[in-house]
Amino acid sequence: MKQLWTEKYRPDNVDGYVFTDESQRKIVESWIREKTIPHILLSGRPGVGKTTLAKLLLKALEIEEYDILYVNGSKEGRKIEWVDKLINFCSTMPFGRFKVVLVDEADFMNAQSVQPALRNLMEDYSFSVRFILTCNYPNKILPALHSRCQGFHINKSDKTEFTARVATILVEEGVEFDLETIDSYVSATYPDLRKCLNLLQPNSSSGTLMPPGENDRGVSDWRLDAVEMFKAGKIREGRNIICTQGSVDDLDGVFRWMYDNLQLWSRTPEGQDEAILAIRKGMISHGQVADAEINLSATLVELTQIEQ
């Protein structure tokens, strides 16, 4: 494993970036032509390319290295003391046209102290500093910050395109595979390409893509195991894996995974519509029950009783 695939196949420029919306491509191209950007809020699910796009944009704009401040919102952005460091960065003149503050995981910034302070900084230093915020949950960003940024929501790619991208990478790496095995990885990770590649690489070290978990159990997680159980017709075993291993702290992610994999519950459009209603019912009940695991188990019972 000389090089991580997540880095090897990261695009080098904006032309190599896969946009899911052509209008967004045109907006980015106009920023590059004009050599300037507004404050930007990049939102979208993990692994869809928010940070990658931000860094490619900075490269295309030829922003000086010393004019960029990278910030982890889930770490530095939780403490008000960090704002003093930010003020020091913003208050000095840029080496180039302007400075950029890139805040990853901005939705984790303290909403009572840091986010309000950021609101003022965006206005006070707008002549020489631009802010790029990335987040998974835009609803956790204060409305005042939304109003100061140009929203840029990155949608997940089509599942077929996602699968094709994964297959292309395996072909380029000379890895033998079958579509059924790829589908297991895709079902477990879509639309997070980064996670998918991190799972594929160690399981391809022999030159052949191994089924999830057979090559290195250390990279397996409940999604992979559950997909394999459902595909094998082991419904109760798959349900047990989800209920016992799915993170209680990320039940929203569990329900979202159910929705992203409607084909596990039914192959017919009518059955998948029924599955959507069952998932919605489970999400609504989630906030009303004392035991989240029982609610999750009940939702899965409903899903697995749908006509295939």
Buried (B, 14 or more C-beta within 10 A) or exposed (E): EEEEBBEEBBBEEBEEBBBBEEEBBEBBEEBBEEEEBBBBBBBBBBBBBBBBBBBBBBEBBEBBEEBBBBBBBEEBBBEEEBBEEBBEBBEEEBEBBBBBBBBBBBBBBBEEBBBBBBBEBBEEBBEBBBBBBBBBEBEEBBEEBBEBBEEBBBEBBEBEEBBEBBBEBBEEBEBEBEEEBBBBBBBBBBBBBBBBBBBBBEBBEEEEBBBBBEBBEEBBBBBBBBBBBBBEEBBEBBBBBBBEEBEEEEBEBBBBBBBBBBBBBBEEEEBBEBBBEBBEBBBEBBEEEEEBBEBBBBBBEBBBEBEE
